[in-house]
Amino acid sequence: MGTLKLRQWDSAEHLKTEEDMVLYLQACMEEAGDDAAFIAKALGTIARAKGMSQLAKETGLGRESLYKALSGEGNPSFGTILKVMRALGLKLQPQAVGQA
């Protein structure tokens, strides 16, 4: 028998359509609770799926800065999050907590 080769799971490889990306972000936001880093990392995953270079051009932010901000380790400003979401074609949509 041959050796089994495993790769680390990368959600970005499975986000093919805009709908996939929206559903992924919705699920992550539900899971995150108050964990802002979790949401930033989810946006980073979507950004990688769409292309970080294009996102850097559209936001005016450097690629390295984006990788750091959206790694789950950084602490991006809310302005950066909004800029990234807009460039990714996403928007925040307020909803009462009881309306799930």
Secondary structure, DSSP 8 states (H G I E B T S, - for coil): ----------GGGG--SHHHHHHHHHHHHHHHTT-HHHHHHHHHHHHHHH-HHHHHHHHT--HHHHHHHTSSSS---HHHHHHHHHHTT-------TT--
